[in-house]
Amino acid sequence: MAAATAAAAAAAVGTAAVGTAAAGTAAIFLTSYSSSSSSRLPVLRAFPLRQSPIGGDRRRRRDWRRRVSPAEILIPSEESAADPDPTAEIQYDWTQEWYPLYLTANLPDDAPLGLTVFDKQLVVYKDGGGVIRCYEDRCPHRLAKLSEGQIVDGKLECLYHGWQFQGSGECVKIPQLPEGAKIPRAACAKPYEVRDSQGVLWVWMSPSTPPAEDKLPWFEHYARPGFSDVSTIHDLPYDHSILLENLMDPAHVPISHDRTDWTAKREHAQPLVFSVTERSLRGFAGTWRRNDRPTMVNNLRFSAPCVLQNNLQFVDAKGKEQFFSALFLCRPTGQGRSMLIVRFGNSLQSPLLKILPKWYMHQNAGKVFEQDMGFLSSQNEILMRERKPTKDLYLNLRSSDTWVAEYRRWMDRVGHGMPYYFGHQSLSLPKEAAVVEQMPAGAAAAAAAGAPAKGGVGDIYAANPVNRYLRHIVHCKSCRTVVKRFEAWKKVLAAAAVAAAVAAVMVETRRWKAVFLGVVALCSASAWGCAAALGMITTNFVRVHRRL
């Protein structure tokens, strides 16, 4: 039984990492172990839980539901005396934080990359020595985007007039400068400090305050020997606060992601049990569990400004300590947009993770985001239109929305130090006009340059942001490589099928006709398989009742 339990747990890890590696699916990933074993559960180590009134058999649960009042079900919209005062003066500066920019492995080696944090536009590139540099994404000459430039001999060149920058932003070449003239001291790019930590590139957004190394996130599980993870990156068409809400919400998983894999089933939707164990300026932490699995306890931690962890630690049947981790690094990329780095890790070596290709896991993660996209985009639109704090708009339940209420109340306390925010009792609307970034420089430059300009000065319009190719593939080296290979193989196999068909017509013997016709069938089926794989990687998920 112990072996069966371990094998099922490993399969659950792989399946959850494949099918639910995104958008609130930490619930699936971190509870799948218990669903794989009904007779022998691991010993869990977690925060102590308060006793919940929800429990017992079905009759007790029904009786409890009849007795509870609305005040017991709903999270109060007003703060209690024990809660921190949201109006208390708290010093917070959003620029004095580290923000996750990109997966280091996906950074281009031969082109600059334009990225944003809130309304600040940045450019990242690798210099001649392989050192990652980051500047403000504008040339000091005439404000042209440096991310539209190129790398020349390890220097970043603005393609408008050829000014070149290196190191900490100093300008080293101006082609139009008269001979013997010195480069002006003001002709330098504004630098930002970056760090490569555990495969993620982080940026310190304060240009005047030295970076606080103690604030740079470090994730213990991901430094453990033998700990493996699946990492993906996604550009999403809704605000980072909406994204974080979604990731903190395990209650939506059985409904929104029903049958995305075998761990998410709508009949499992139920009241959840939450316990808040820590609140501070830096975030909050606590535990949550399903009502029907009291021993399977998940530990959640939100850390400022945009890091969310959902961890499970247990001792398996062999007495060995094991770890599951769902890590979400959310970067605000402007009004109505965000970028998410998802990392699902575990200490169990799942056979599925060795068999299934990486692109399959990535496309399935994209499917999960697409299942939530319509809800979250409309939620974002309503918040912007109504211009009210969430207490006037949300109806939060104690048994599903505890983390959402905690997050919005945290925003009440620190939001004054952000460019804009929507809190539980307060809000501050954006003061800067929305700027929507174009596709990353170098990823689809030809298509971007060929499209006709729309709008007036100061308006930048991007292609459809819900397109999976633009949301994920342009940011993922492995998926771009796979798409190119499938495209090439599809063309080769189609050509081979045509050639074999011609040969089958020309040969006279039945034996050779049968051979060539078999080659036609094999090549045609393989070309169809390549096309199907391309469709899986690049085509958006659409719910059955929404399909034409």
C-alpha positions as CSV (number, residue, x, y, z in Angstrom):
1,M,0.0,0.0,0.0
2,A,2.9,2.4,0.8
3,A,4.3,1.8,-2.7
4,A,0.9,2.4,-4.3
5,T,0.5,5.6,-2.3
6,A,3.9,6.9,-3.3
7,A,3.3,6.1,-7.0
8,A,-0.1,7.7,-7.0
9,A,1.4,10.8,-5.3
10,A,4.1,11.1,-7.9
11,A,1.5,10.8,-10.7
12,A,-0.6,13.4,-9.0
13,V,2.4,15.8,-8.9
14,G,3.0,15.4,-12.6
15,T,-0.6,15.7,-13.6
16,A,-1.2,18.7,-11.4
17,A,1.9,20.4,-12.8
18,V,0.8,19.7,-16.3
19,G,-2.9,20.5,-16.1
20,T,-3.1,23.2,-13.5
21,A,0.1,25.1,-13.4
22,A,-1.6,28.5,-13.3
23,A,-4.3,30.8,-12.1
24,G,-5.5,29.7,-8.8
25,T,-4.7,26.0,-9.3
26,A,-2.4,25.7,-6.3
27,A,-5.4,24.1,-4.7
28,I,-5.3,21.2,-7.2
29,F,-1.6,20.7,-7.1
30,L,-1.2,20.8,-3.4
31,T,-4.2,18.6,-2.5
32,S,-3.8,16.0,-5.1
33,Y,-1.6,13.8,-2.9
34,S,-4.5,13.1,-0.5
35,S,-6.9,12.2,-3.3
36,S,-4.5,9.5,-4.5
37,S,-4.6,7.6,-1.2
38,S,-7.7,6.8,0.8
39,S,-6.3,4.4,3.3
40,R,-3.0,5.9,4.4
41,L,-2.4,9.6,4.7
42,P,1.0,11.2,5.2
43,V,1.8,12.9,8.5
44,L,1.5,16.7,8.0
45,R,3.4,19.6,9.5
46,A,1.5,22.8,9.4
47,F,0.4,25.8,11.4
48,P,-2.2,25.0,14.1
49,L,-5.8,25.3,12.9
50,R,-8.7,26.8,14.8
51,Q,-11.6,24.4,15.2
52,S,-14.1,24.9,12.5
53,P,-17.9,24.5,13.0
54,I,-18.0,22.8,9.6
55,G,-17.4,19.0,10.0
56,G,-18.9,15.6,10.7
57,D,-21.2,13.7,8.4
58,R,-23.5,15.1,5.8
59,R,-26.4,15.4,8.2
60,R,-24.3,17.5,10.6
61,R,-23.2,19.7,7.8
62,R,-26.8,20.2,6.6
63,D,-27.9,21.0,10.2
64,W,-25.1,23.5,10.6
65,R,-26.0,25.2,7.3
66,R,-29.6,25.7,8.5
67,R,-28.5,27.2,11.8
68,V,-25.9,29.7,10.5
69,S,-26.8,33.4,10.1
70,P,-25.7,35.6,7.2
71,A,-23.3,37.4,9.6
72,E,-21.5,34.1,10.1
73,I,-21.3,33.3,6.4
74,L,-20.1,36.7,5.1
75,I,-16.9,38.4,5.8
76,P,-17.9,41.8,7.3
77,S,-17.2,44.8,5.1
78,E,-16.2,46.9,8.1
79,E,-13.0,46.3,10.1
80,S,-13.3,44.8,13.5
81,A,-11.6,46.4,16.6
82,A,-8.9,43.7,16.4
83,D,-7.9,44.4,12.8
84,P,-5.2,46.9,11.9
85,D,-6.4,50.5,11.3
86,P,-6.4,50.9,7.5
87,T,-6.1,54.7,7.9
88,A,-3.0,54.5,10.1
89,E,0.0,56.2,8.5
90,I,2.4,53.5,7.1
91,Q,5.5,54.3,5.2
92,Y,5.5,52.3,1.9
93,D,7.2,53.1,-1.4
94,W,6.5,50.7,-4.2
95,T,9.8,51.5,-5.9
96,Q,11.8,50.2,-2.9
97,E,10.9,46.6,-3.8
98,W,12.2,43.8,-6.0
99,Y,9.9,42.9,-9.0
100,P,10.1,39.6,-11.0
101,L,11.0,40.6,-14.6
102,Y,11.5,37.4,-16.5
103,L,12.7,33.8,-16.4
104,T,16.5,34.2,-17.0
105,A,16.6,31.2,-19.3
106,N,14.1,32.9,-21.7
107,L,16.1,36.2,-22.0
108,P,17.2,36.7,-25.7
109,D,20.9,36.5,-26.2
110,D,21.2,38.8,-29.2
111,A,18.4,41.4,-28.8
112,P,17.1,43.9,-26.2
113,L,13.8,43.1,-24.5
114,G,11.2,45.8,-23.5
115,L,9.4,45.2,-20.2
116,T,7.3,47.3,-17.8
117,V,6.7,47.6,-14.0
118,F,3.5,49.5,-13.4
119,D,4.0,52.6,-15.7
120,K,7.8,52.4,-15.8
121,Q,9.2,51.1,-19.1
122,L,12.5,49.2,-19.0
123,V,14.8,47.5,-21.4
124,V,16.9,44.5,-20.6
125,Y,19.8,43.0,-22.6
126,K,23.0,40.9,-22.2
127,D,26.3,42.8,-22.9
128,G,29.4,41.3,-24.5
129,G,30.4,39.6,-21.3
130,G,26.9,38.0,-20.8
131,V,26.1,40.4,-17.9
132,I,22.4,41.4,-17.8
133,R,21.9,45.1,-18.0
134,C,18.7,47.1,-17.4
135,Y,17.9,50.7,-18.4
136,E,14.9,53.0,-18.7
137,D,13.5,52.2,-22.1
138,R,14.1,55.5,-23.8
139,C,17.1,57.1,-25.5
140,P,18.2,60.4,-23.9
141,H,18.5,61.9,-27.4
142,R,14.9,62.0,-28.6
143,L,13.1,59.5,-26.4
144,A,13.1,56.6,-28.9
145,K,12.6,53.2,-27.4
146,L,15.9,51.4,-26.8
147,S,14.1,48.1,-26.8
148,E,13.6,48.7,-30.6
149,G,17.3,48.9,-31.0
150,Q,20.0,46.2,-31.4
151,I,23.1,44.8,-29.8
152,V,26.4,45.8,-31.5
153,D,29.6,44.5,-30.1
154,G,28.0,44.0,-26.7
155,K,26.6,47.5,-26.6
156,L,22.9,48.6,-26.8
157,E,22.4,50.7,-29.9
158,C,19.4,53.0,-30.5
159,L,18.3,52.4,-34.0
160,Y,17.0,55.9,-34.5
161,H,20.4,57.7,-34.6
162,G,22.9,55.1,-33.6
163,W,23.8,56.2,-30.1
164,Q,25.3,53.3,-28.2
165,F,25.3,52.6,-24.4
166,Q,27.1,50.2,-22.2
167,G,27.7,49.2,-18.5
168,S,25.9,51.5,-16.1
169,G,24.2,53.4,-18.9
170,E,27.1,55.6,-20.2
171,C,26.9,56.6,-23.8
172,V,30.1,55.5,-25.7
173,K,29.2,56.5,-29.3
174,I,27.3,59.3,-31.1
175,P,27.9,59.0,-34.9
176,Q,26.7,62.6,-35.5
177,L,29.2,64.1,-32.9
178,P,31.9,66.4,-34.6
179,E,35.4,65.0,-34.5
180,G,37.2,65.8,-31.2
181,A,33.9,66.7,-29.4
182,K,33.2,65.1,-26.1
183,I,30.0,63.1,-25.4
184,P,27.8,65.2,-23.1
185,R,27.5,63.9,-19.6
186,A,23.7,64.0,-19.8
187,A,23.8,61.6,-22.7
188,C,23.4,58.4,-20.6
189,A,20.7,55.9,-20.1
190,K,19.0,55.6,-16.7
191,P,20.2,52.3,-15.1
192,Y,18.3,49.9,-12.8
193,E,19.8,47.3,-10.6
194,V,18.9,43.7,-11.5
195,R,19.7,40.3,-9.9
196,D,19.5,36.8,-11.2
197,S,18.2,34.6,-8.4
198,Q,17.1,31.0,-8.7
199,G,16.5,31.3,-12.4
200,V,14.4,34.5,-12.1
201,L,15.6,38.0,-13.1
202,W,14.5,40.7,-10.4
203,V,14.7,44.5,-10.7
204,W,15.0,47.0,-8.0
205,M,12.8,49.9,-9.0
206,S,14.2,52.8,-6.9
207,P,16.8,54.8,-9.0
208,S,18.0,56.7,-5.9
209,T,17.9,54.2,-3.0
210,P,20.5,51.4,-3.0
211,P,18.9,47.9,-3.4
212,A,18.0,46.1,-0.2
213,E,19.5,42.7,-0.7
214,D,17.5,41.4,2.3
215,K,14.3,42.0,0.4
216,L,15.4,39.9,-2.6
217,P,13.1,36.8,-2.4
218,W,14.7,33.5,-1.8
219,F,12.6,30.2,-1.9
220,E,14.1,27.5,0.3
221,H,12.3,24.6,-1.4
222,Y,13.7,25.5,-4.8
223,A,17.3,25.3,-3.4
224,R,16.9,21.8,-2.0
225,P,18.8,19.0,-3.7
226,G,16.6,16.9,-6.0
227,F,13.8,19.5,-6.0
228,S,12.4,19.8,-9.5
229,D,10.0,22.3,-11.0
230,V,8.1,23.3,-14.1
231,S,8.2,27.0,-14.9
232,T,6.2,29.0,-17.3
233,I,5.6,32.7,-18.1
234,H,2.4,34.4,-19.2
235,D,1.4,37.9,-20.3
236,L,-2.2,38.5,-19.1
237,P,-4.8,41.1,-20.0
238,Y,-5.9,42.1,-16.5
239,D,-4.5,43.9,-13.5
240,H,-1.9,42.2,-11.2
241,S,-4.3,42.6,-8.2
242,I,-7.0,40.7,-10.1
243,L,-4.4,38.1,-10.9
244,L,-3.3,37.7,-7.3
245,E,-6.9,37.5,-6.1
246,N,-7.5,34.6,-8.6
247,L,-4.3,32.8,-7.4
248,M,-5.4,33.1,-3.8
249,D,-8.8,31.6,-4.5
250,P,-8.8,27.8,-4.2
251,A,-12.6,27.8,-4.1
252,H,-13.0,28.5,-7.8
253,V,-10.8,25.6,-9.0
254,P,-13.4,22.8,-9.0
255,I,-15.9,24.9,-11.0
256,S,-13.8,27.0,-13.4
257,H,-11.3,24.2,-14.1
258,D,-13.7,21.2,-13.9
259,R,-12.0,18.2,-15.6
260,T,-9.0,20.2,-16.8
261,D,-7.3,17.2,-15.2
262,W,-8.5,14.4,-13.0
263,T,-8.0,16.4,-9.8
264,A,-10.5,19.2,-10.5
265,K,-14.1,18.2,-10.4
266,R,-17.1,20.5,-9.8
267,E,-18.8,18.0,-7.5
268,H,-15.9,18.7,-5.1
269,A,-16.9,22.3,-4.7
270,Q,-17.4,22.9,-0.9
271,P,-16.8,25.3,2.0
272,L,-13.1,25.7,2.8
273,V,-11.6,26.2,6.2
274,F,-9.1,29.2,6.5
275,S,-6.9,30.3,9.3
276,V,-4.9,33.6,9.2
277,T,-1.7,33.2,11.3
278,E,0.3,36.3,10.4
279,R,-0.3,39.9,9.3
280,S,2.3,42.6,8.6
281,L,3.3,45.4,6.3
282,R,5.1,42.8,4.2
283,G,1.9,40.7,3.7
284,F,0.1,37.9,5.4
285,A,0.2,34.1,5.9
286,G,-2.1,31.3,7.0
287,T,-3.5,27.9,6.2
288,W,-6.4,26.5,4.3
289,R,-7.9,23.1,3.8
290,R,-10.9,21.3,2.3
291,N,-13.7,20.5,4.7
292,D,-13.7,16.8,3.7
293,R,-9.9,16.5,4.2
294,P,-9.1,17.9,7.6
295,T,-5.5,16.4,7.6
296,M,-4.5,17.9,4.3
297,V,-3.5,21.4,5.2
298,N,-1.9,23.9,2.8
299,N,0.3,26.8,3.9
300,L,-0.2,30.1,2.0
301,R,2.0,33.2,2.2
302,F,1.7,36.5,0.4
303,S,4.9,38.6,0.4
304,A,5.0,42.2,-0.8
305,P,4.8,43.3,-3.4
306,C,3.7,40.5,-5.6
307,V,4.9,37.0,-4.5
308,L,2.5,34.2,-3.5
309,Q,3.4,30.8,-2.2
310,N,1.3,27.7,-1.5
311,N,3.3,25.0,0.2
312,L,2.7,21.5,1.5
313,Q,5.2,19.7,3.7
314,F,4.7,16.1,4.8
315,V,6.4,12.8,5.8
316,D,5.6,10.0,3.4
317,A,4.9,6.4,4.2
318,K,8.7,5.6,4.2
319,G,9.3,8.3,6.8
320,K,11.0,10.7,4.3
321,E,10.1,14.4,4.3
322,Q,8.6,15.6,1.1
323,F,7.7,19.0,-0.3
324,F,5.2,20.4,-2.8
325,S,5.3,24.1,-3.8
326,A,3.3,26.4,-6.0
327,L,5.0,29.7,-6.5
328,F,3.4,32.7,-8.3
329,L,5.5,35.7,-9.1
330,C,3.2,38.5,-10.4
331,R,4.5,41.6,-12.0
332,P,2.3,44.7,-12.6
333,T,2.8,45.7,-16.3
334,G,0.4,48.7,-16.5
335,Q,-3.3,49.3,-16.2
336,G,-5.2,46.2,-17.1
337,R,-2.1,44.0,-17.7
338,S,0.2,41.8,-15.7
339,M,2.9,39.2,-16.2
340,L,3.0,36.0,-14.2
341,I,5.9,33.5,-13.7
342,V,4.5,30.2,-12.5
343,R,6.7,27.6,-10.8
344,F,5.4,24.3,-9.6
345,G,7.9,22.2,-7.7
346,N,8.1,19.0,-5.8
347,S,10.7,16.7,-4.2
348,L,9.0,13.5,-5.6
349,Q,10.4,12.4,-9.0
350,S,7.3,11.9,-11.1
351,P,7.6,9.6,-14.1
352,L,5.0,11.8,-15.9
353,L,7.4,14.8,-15.8
354,K,10.0,12.7,-17.5
355,I,7.7,11.4,-20.2
356,L,5.6,14.4,-21.1
357,P,7.3,17.1,-23.2
358,K,7.7,20.6,-21.8
359,W,5.5,22.2,-24.5
360,Y,2.6,20.0,-23.5
361,M,2.8,21.2,-19.9
362,H,3.1,24.8,-21.1
363,Q,0.0,24.6,-23.4
364,N,-2.1,23.0,-20.7
365,A,-1.1,25.8,-18.3
366,G,-2.2,28.3,-21.0
367,K,-5.6,26.5,-21.1
368,V,-6.1,27.1,-17.4
369,F,-5.5,30.9,-17.8
370,E,-7.9,31.0,-20.7
371,Q,-10.6,29.3,-18.7
372,D,-10.5,32.2,-16.2
373,M,-9.7,35.0,-18.7
374,G,-13.2,36.1,-19.4
375,F,-14.1,36.4,-15.7
376,L,-11.0,38.3,-14.7
377,S,-11.0,40.7,-17.6
378,S,-14.6,41.7,-16.9
379,Q,-13.8,42.0,-13.2
380,N,-11.0,44.4,-14.1
381,E,-13.3,46.5,-16.3
382,I,-16.0,46.8,-13.6
383,L,-13.5,47.9,-11.0
384,M,-12.2,50.6,-13.3
385,R,-15.8,51.7,-14.3
386,E,-17.4,51.7,-10.9
387,R,-14.5,53.4,-9.1
388,K,-15.4,52.0,-5.7
389,P,-13.5,50.0,-3.1
390,T,-14.2,46.3,-3.1
391,K,-16.3,46.3,0.1
392,D,-18.9,48.1,-1.9
393,L,-18.8,45.6,-4.8
394,Y,-17.8,42.2,-3.5
395,L,-19.8,39.8,-1.4
396,N,-17.0,37.8,0.3
397,L,-17.7,34.5,2.0
398,R,-15.7,33.3,5.0
399,S,-15.6,29.8,3.5
400,S,-14.1,30.8,0.1
401,D,-12.8,34.4,0.0
402,T,-10.7,34.9,3.1
403,W,-7.5,35.5,1.3
404,V,-9.1,37.9,-1.2
405,A,-10.4,40.0,1.7
406,E,-7.0,39.9,3.4
407,Y,-5.2,41.0,0.3
408,R,-7.5,44.0,-0.3
409,R,-7.2,45.1,3.3
410,W,-3.4,44.9,2.9
411,M,-3.8,47.2,-0.1
412,D,-5.7,49.6,2.2
413,R,-2.6,49.9,4.4
414,V,0.1,50.3,1.7
415,G,-1.8,51.4,-1.4
416,H,-0.9,55.1,-0.8
417,G,2.6,54.1,-1.7
418,M,1.6,52.6,-5.1
419,P,0.9,54.3,-8.5
420,Y,-2.7,53.1,-8.1
421,Y,-4.7,50.5,-6.1
422,F,-8.1,49.1,-5.3
423,G,-8.4,48.3,-1.6
424,H,-11.1,46.9,0.6
425,Q,-12.2,50.3,2.0
426,S,-10.2,52.8,-0.1
427,L,-8.8,53.2,-3.6
428,S,-6.6,55.5,-5.7
429,L,-7.2,55.7,-9.4
430,P,-4.4,55.7,-11.9
431,K,-2.9,59.2,-12.4
432,E,-1.0,58.2,-15.6
433,A,-2.7,57.5,-18.9
434,A,-2.6,53.8,-19.7
435,V,0.2,52.7,-22.0
436,V,-0.2,49.3,-23.6
437,E,3.1,47.8,-24.7
438,Q,3.7,46.4,-28.2
439,M,5.0,42.9,-28.6
440,P,8.6,42.3,-27.3
441,A,11.2,43.8,-29.5
442,G,12.7,41.1,-31.8
443,A,9.9,38.6,-31.2
444,A,7.6,39.7,-34.0
445,A,9.3,42.8,-35.3
446,A,8.3,42.3,-38.9
447,A,4.6,41.9,-38.1
448,A,4.6,44.9,-35.8
449,A,6.4,47.1,-38.3
450,G,4.0,46.1,-41.1
451,A,0.8,46.9,-39.2
452,P,-0.7,50.4,-39.9
453,A,-0.4,52.9,-37.1
454,K,-3.6,53.6,-35.2
455,G,-4.6,56.3,-32.8
456,G,-2.9,59.6,-32.1
457,V,0.3,60.7,-30.4
458,G,0.8,58.9,-27.1
459,D,-1.5,56.0,-27.9
460,I,0.1,52.6,-28.4
461,Y,-2.1,49.7,-29.5
462,A,-1.1,46.1,-29.3
463,A,-2.5,43.1,-31.1
464,N,-5.2,41.0,-29.3
465,P,-3.7,40.4,-25.8
466,V,-5.7,37.2,-25.3
467,N,-3.9,35.4,-28.2
468,R,-1.9,32.6,-26.7
469,Y,1.0,33.1,-29.1
470,L,1.5,36.7,-27.8
471,R,0.8,35.8,-24.2
472,H,3.2,32.9,-23.8
473,I,5.1,31.6,-26.9
474,V,6.9,34.9,-27.6
475,H,8.2,34.8,-24.1
476,C,9.2,31.1,-24.0
477,K,12.3,29.9,-25.9
478,S,11.4,26.3,-25.6
479,C,7.9,26.7,-27.1
480,R,9.2,29.0,-29.9
481,T,11.8,26.3,-30.8
482,V,9.1,23.6,-30.8
483,V,6.8,25.6,-32.9
484,K,9.5,26.2,-35.5
485,R,10.4,22.5,-35.5
486,F,6.8,21.3,-35.9
487,E,6.3,23.8,-38.7
488,A,9.4,22.6,-40.5
489,W,8.5,18.9,-40.0
490,K,4.9,19.5,-41.2
491,K,6.3,21.0,-44.5
492,V,8.8,18.2,-45.0
493,L,6.3,15.5,-44.3
494,A,3.7,17.1,-46.6
495,A,6.2,17.3,-49.4
496,A,7.2,13.7,-48.8
497,A,3.6,12.6,-49.0
498,V,3.2,14.4,-52.3
499,A,6.4,12.9,-53.7
500,A,5.3,9.4,-52.5
501,A,1.9,9.9,-54.2
502,V,3.5,10.8,-57.5
503,A,5.8,7.8,-57.2
504,A,2.9,5.5,-56.5
505,V,1.2,6.7,-59.7
506,M,4.4,6.2,-61.8
507,V,5.5,2.8,-60.7
508,E,3.9,-0.3,-62.4
509,T,4.2,-3.1,-59.8
510,R,1.5,-3.5,-57.2
511,R,4.1,-4.1,-54.5
512,W,5.8,-0.8,-55.0
513,K,2.5,1.0,-55.3
514,A,1.5,-0.4,-52.0
515,V,4.8,0.7,-50.4
516,F,4.5,4.2,-51.7
517,L,0.8,4.4,-50.7
518,G,1.9,3.3,-47.2
519,V,4.5,6.1,-47.2
520,V,1.8,8.6,-48.3
521,A,-0.5,7.5,-45.4
522,L,2.4,7.6,-42.9
523,C,3.6,11.0,-43.9
524,S,0.1,12.4,-44.1
525,A,-0.7,11.2,-40.7
526,S,2.6,12.5,-39.3
527,A,2.0,15.9,-41.0
528,W,-1.5,16.0,-39.4
529,G,0.0,15.1,-36.0
530,C,2.4,18.1,-36.4
531,A,-0.5,20.4,-37.3
532,A,-2.5,19.1,-34.3
533,A,0.4,19.7,-31.9
534,L,0.8,23.2,-33.3
535,G,-2.9,23.8,-32.7
536,M,-2.5,22.6,-29.1
537,I,0.4,24.9,-28.5
538,T,-0.9,28.1,-30.2
539,T,-4.7,27.9,-30.2
540,N,-6.8,29.4,-27.3
541,F,-9.1,27.3,-25.3
542,V,-12.8,28.0,-25.8
543,R,-15.5,26.5,-23.7
544,V,-17.8,24.1,-25.5
545,H,-21.0,26.2,-25.0
546,R,-19.1,29.2,-26.5
547,R,-17.9,27.5,-29.6
548,L,-19.6,28.2,-32.9
